[in-house]
Amino acid sequence: MHLEFRHLRTIKAIHETGGLARAADKLHITQSALSHQIKGLEEQAGVELFARRSKPLRLSAAGLKLLRLADRILPEIAAVEEEFAGLRQGSAGRLHIAIECHACFEWLFPVLEKFRHAWPDVDVDIRPGLAFGAMPALQREEVDLVVSSDPESLNGIDFTPLFDYEAVFVAAAQHPLAAKSWIAAEDFRDETLITYPVDRARLDVFSTLLTPAKVEPAAVRQVELTAVILLLVASNRGVAVLPDWVLRDVRYHADYVTRPLTEGGTTRRLYAATRDEETTQPYMAHLLRLARTEPVKLQRRA
């Protein structure tokens, strides 16, 4: 039996309208063409699909089996057609994000909250990007966007600048370094430095300050959560260096002091890495615009 989607649509239309003429109008075909289609389908099935002497026209037991099949399959087909139309129009797709910046969740979640309202048909997922090679994963199409502060020259990959941020020293209000107006590399020699559990090359305090100055802190303590880092700092268990958007609230808290790294401060830039053929996709372009503007609002509150 050769069953086509149009046959299922025909069965459903006749059941819903109760007659051939109204079903033909609904399907935008002639009544003659509809009758011919039903005759051919019944010949294939070897059974009658309608109780023809009934008014309105009713399905037979065999016809009801096809109706149940139509009720299962046709909505799935319609959903796939709608999804494909969205892909063609750029309104649907996949956006899997890898993050090479531990603290980026602080600003990324507000960005994604706005994004989901504008693009409800885009499948969004987040991978921390710390336990696997994010850039190779982007090239292999396992992820679609990587947030990074280290742009590279990679074939087929765009690095879109997002925003600049300051790496800021934070300590307990009673800490001896609170008396200083800015913090130098040498100031860390006797300190316990509390960091995220990532490679030193990915930490601003090491890459921009301590490693170039060949300074090693007295101890390094790794902590997963920003809130716990700040709790330990407030308890004078160590000092930390965090992005300015993380410290927007604690700057005015009596338990903390914040100071710039070096006299002029230390500024870094975040980038969004995407495959070049997808950078201008409508939903991708919108996310990049949000990622350039929403974090700046958090910084202005700092």
C-alpha positions as CSV (number, residue, x, y, z in Angstrom):
1,M,0.0,0.0,0.0
2,H,1.5,3.3,-1.1
3,L,0.3,5.9,1.4
4,E,1.1,9.6,0.9
5,F,0.7,12.6,3.2
6,R,-2.1,13.9,0.8
7,H,-4.1,10.7,1.5
8,L,-3.9,11.4,5.3
9,R,-5.0,15.0,4.7
10,T,-7.9,13.8,2.6
11,I,-9.1,11.4,5.2
12,K,-8.9,14.1,7.9
13,A,-10.6,16.8,5.7
14,I,-13.6,14.5,4.9
15,H,-14.0,13.5,8.5
16,E,-13.9,17.1,9.6
17,T,-16.3,18.5,6.9
18,G,-18.6,15.4,6.6
19,G,-18.8,15.6,2.8
20,L,-16.8,15.4,-0.4
21,A,-17.7,18.9,-1.8
22,R,-16.7,20.7,1.4
23,A,-13.6,18.6,1.8
24,A,-12.6,19.3,-1.8
25,D,-13.0,23.1,-1.1
26,K,-10.9,22.8,2.0
27,L,-8.1,20.9,0.2
28,H,-8.4,23.3,-2.8
29,I,-9.0,20.5,-5.3
30,T,-12.0,19.5,-7.4
31,Q,-14.6,17.1,-6.1
32,S,-13.8,14.8,-9.1
33,A,-10.1,14.7,-8.2
34,L,-10.9,14.0,-4.6
35,S,-13.3,11.1,-5.6
36,H,-10.6,9.7,-7.9
37,Q,-8.0,9.9,-5.0
38,I,-10.3,8.1,-2.6
39,K,-11.1,5.4,-5.1
40,G,-7.4,4.8,-5.8
41,L,-6.7,4.6,-2.1
42,E,-9.5,2.1,-1.4
43,E,-8.2,-0.1,-4.3
44,Q,-4.8,-0.1,-2.7
45,A,-6.1,-0.9,0.7
46,G,-8.6,-3.5,-0.5
47,V,-11.3,-2.2,1.9
48,E,-13.8,0.6,1.9
49,L,-12.8,3.7,3.9
50,F,-16.2,5.3,4.1
51,A,-19.8,4.3,4.9
52,R,-21.2,5.9,1.7
53,R,-24.9,5.6,2.6
54,S,-24.4,7.8,5.7
55,K,-25.0,11.5,5.8
56,P,-22.8,13.2,6.8
57,L,-20.2,11.0,5.2
58,R,-18.6,8.8,8.0
59,L,-15.4,6.9,8.1
60,S,-15.5,3.1,8.2
61,A,-13.5,1.1,10.8
62,A,-10.6,1.0,8.3
63,G,-11.0,4.7,7.6
64,L,-10.8,5.5,11.4
65,K,-7.5,3.7,11.6
66,L,-6.1,6.0,8.9
67,L,-7.6,9.0,10.7
68,R,-5.8,8.0,13.9
69,L,-2.6,7.8,11.8
70,A,-3.3,11.2,10.4
71,D,-3.8,12.7,13.8
72,R,-0.4,11.4,14.9
73,I,1.7,12.2,11.8
74,L,0.3,15.4,10.3
75,P,1.0,17.6,13.3
76,E,4.6,16.3,13.3
77,I,4.9,17.0,9.6
78,A,3.5,20.5,10.1
79,A,6.0,21.1,13.0
80,V,8.9,20.1,10.8
81,E,7.7,22.3,7.9
82,E,7.4,25.2,10.3
83,E,10.9,24.6,11.7
84,F,12.4,24.4,8.1
85,A,10.6,27.6,7.2
86,G,12.1,29.2,10.3
87,L,15.6,28.0,9.3
88,R,15.2,29.4,5.8
89,Q,14.0,32.8,7.3
90,G,16.7,32.8,10.0
91,S,14.1,32.7,12.9
92,A,15.0,29.3,14.1
93,G,18.2,27.3,14.7
94,R,20.7,26.1,17.2
95,L,22.9,28.3,19.5
96,H,25.2,26.2,21.7
97,I,27.6,28.4,23.6
98,A,31.0,27.6,25.1
99,I,32.5,29.9,27.7
100,E,36.2,30.2,28.4
101,C,35.5,32.8,31.0
102,H,34.3,31.5,34.4
103,A,32.7,34.8,35.5
104,C,30.9,35.4,32.2
105,F,27.8,33.7,33.5
106,E,27.2,36.9,35.5
107,W,26.4,38.9,32.4
108,L,25.5,36.1,29.9
109,F,22.3,35.0,31.7
110,P,20.7,38.5,31.5
111,V,21.7,38.5,27.8
112,L,20.1,35.1,27.1
113,E,17.0,36.1,29.1
114,K,16.4,38.9,26.6
115,F,17.4,36.7,23.7
116,R,14.9,34.0,24.4
117,H,11.9,36.4,24.3
118,A,13.0,37.6,20.8
119,W,13.9,34.1,19.4
120,P,11.8,31.4,21.2
121,D,12.5,28.9,18.4
122,V,16.3,28.9,18.8
123,D,17.6,26.0,20.8
124,V,20.0,27.5,23.3
125,D,22.5,25.5,25.4
126,I,25.6,26.5,27.4
127,R,28.9,24.5,27.9
128,P,31.4,25.9,30.3
129,G,34.2,25.4,27.8
130,L,36.8,24.7,30.5
131,A,37.1,21.0,30.2
132,F,37.4,20.7,26.4
133,G,38.9,22.6,23.5
134,A,36.3,25.2,22.8
135,M,37.8,26.6,19.5
136,P,38.3,23.1,17.9
137,A,34.7,22.3,19.0
138,L,33.5,25.5,17.2
139,Q,35.3,24.4,14.0
140,R,33.8,20.9,14.3
141,E,30.3,22.5,14.6
142,E,29.8,21.0,18.1
143,V,29.2,24.5,19.5
144,D,28.1,27.7,17.7
145,L,29.7,30.5,19.7
146,V,32.6,30.8,22.0
147,V,33.1,33.6,24.5
148,S,36.8,34.3,24.9
149,S,39.3,37.0,25.8
150,D,42.0,35.4,23.5
151,P,41.3,36.0,19.8
152,E,43.2,33.8,17.4
153,S,43.8,33.7,13.7
154,L,41.6,30.7,12.7
155,N,40.4,29.8,9.2
156,G,36.6,30.3,8.9
157,I,36.2,31.8,12.4
158,D,35.2,35.4,13.2
159,F,36.1,37.1,16.4
160,T,33.6,39.9,17.2
161,P,34.6,42.4,19.9
162,L,32.0,42.5,22.6
163,F,33.1,44.9,25.4
164,D,36.1,46.0,27.5
165,Y,36.3,45.3,31.2
166,E,38.6,46.0,34.0
167,A,40.3,43.3,36.2
168,V,39.8,44.6,39.7
169,F,41.6,43.7,43.0
170,V,39.2,43.0,45.9
171,A,40.1,42.4,49.6
172,A,38.5,42.7,53.0
173,A,38.0,46.2,54.2
174,Q,40.5,45.6,57.1
175,H,43.2,44.2,54.8
176,P,46.6,46.0,54.9
177,L,46.5,46.6,51.2
178,A,43.3,48.6,51.6
179,A,45.5,51.5,52.4
180,K,46.9,51.5,48.9
181,S,45.3,53.4,46.0
182,W,46.4,50.8,43.4
183,I,47.9,47.3,43.6
184,A,51.2,46.2,42.0
185,A,52.5,42.7,41.2
186,E,54.8,42.7,44.2
187,D,51.9,43.2,46.6
188,F,50.8,39.6,45.9
189,R,54.0,37.9,47.2
190,D,52.7,37.5,50.7
191,E,49.1,36.9,49.8
192,T,46.8,34.0,49.4
193,L,45.2,34.5,46.0
194,I,41.7,33.1,45.5
195,T,40.9,32.2,41.9
196,Y,38.6,30.1,39.8
197,P,39.8,26.5,39.1
198,V,41.2,27.2,35.6
199,D,44.6,27.3,34.0
200,R,46.6,30.3,35.0
201,A,46.9,31.4,31.4
202,R,43.2,32.1,31.5
203,L,43.3,34.2,34.6
204,D,43.7,38.0,34.1
205,V,45.8,38.4,37.2
206,F,48.4,36.0,36.0
207,S,48.3,36.7,32.3
208,T,48.5,40.5,32.5
209,L,50.3,41.1,35.8
210,L,52.0,38.3,37.8
211,T,53.5,36.1,35.1
212,P,55.1,39.0,33.2
213,A,56.5,40.3,36.5
214,K,57.6,36.8,37.6
215,V,55.8,37.1,40.9
216,E,54.3,34.1,42.7
217,P,51.7,34.6,45.4
218,A,52.3,32.9,48.8
219,A,49.5,30.5,48.0
220,V,46.8,30.0,45.4
221,R,43.3,28.7,46.5
222,Q,40.9,27.6,43.8
223,V,37.2,28.1,44.3
224,E,34.4,27.3,41.9
225,L,31.7,29.9,42.8
226,T,32.0,33.7,42.7
227,A,29.9,34.0,45.8
228,V,32.2,31.7,47.7
229,I,35.3,33.7,46.6
230,L,33.7,36.9,47.9
231,L,32.7,35.2,51.1
232,L,36.3,34.1,51.7
233,V,37.7,37.5,50.8
234,A,35.3,39.2,53.2
235,S,36.5,36.8,55.9
236,N,40.1,37.9,55.2
237,R,41.1,34.4,54.0
238,G,42.7,35.8,50.9
239,V,42.5,38.4,48.1
240,A,41.1,38.0,44.6
241,V,41.0,39.7,41.2
242,L,37.7,39.7,39.4
243,P,36.1,41.4,36.4
244,D,34.4,44.7,37.1
245,W,30.9,43.4,36.3
246,V,31.2,40.8,39.1
247,L,32.0,43.5,41.6
248,R,29.2,45.9,40.7
249,D,27.5,45.4,44.1
250,V,30.5,44.8,46.5
251,R,32.3,48.1,45.5
252,Y,29.9,49.9,47.9
253,H,29.8,47.2,50.5
254,A,31.4,48.0,53.8
255,D,33.1,44.5,54.0
256,Y,35.2,45.0,50.9
257,V,37.7,47.3,49.2
258,T,38.3,47.3,45.5
259,R,41.5,48.7,43.8
260,P,42.8,48.9,40.3
261,L,45.7,46.6,39.2
262,T,48.6,48.9,38.4
263,E,48.4,52.7,38.5
264,G,46.5,52.9,35.3
265,G,44.3,49.9,35.7
266,T,44.2,46.7,33.7
267,T,41.7,46.5,30.8
268,R,40.8,43.4,28.8
269,R,38.4,42.8,25.9
270,L,36.0,39.9,25.4
271,Y,35.2,38.5,22.0
272,A,32.5,36.2,20.5
273,A,34.0,33.6,18.2
274,T,31.6,32.3,15.5
275,R,31.8,30.5,12.2
276,D,32.1,33.2,9.6
277,E,29.1,31.9,7.5
278,E,26.8,32.2,10.6
279,T,28.0,35.5,12.1
280,T,25.3,37.5,10.2
281,Q,22.5,35.0,10.8
282,P,19.6,37.2,12.1
283,Y,19.4,35.5,15.5
284,M,23.2,35.4,15.9
285,A,23.6,39.0,15.0
286,H,20.9,39.9,17.6
287,L,22.7,37.9,20.3
288,L,26.0,39.7,19.5
289,R,24.3,43.1,19.7
290,L,22.8,42.1,23.1
291,A,26.2,40.9,24.3
292,R,27.8,44.2,23.4
293,T,25.2,46.3,25.2
294,E,23.7,44.4,28.2
295,P,27.0,43.8,30.1
296,V,27.9,47.5,29.8
297,K,24.7,48.3,31.8
298,L,26.0,46.1,34.6
299,Q,29.3,47.9,34.5
300,R,27.6,51.2,34.7
301,R,26.0,50.1,37.9
302,A,29.4,49.3,39.4
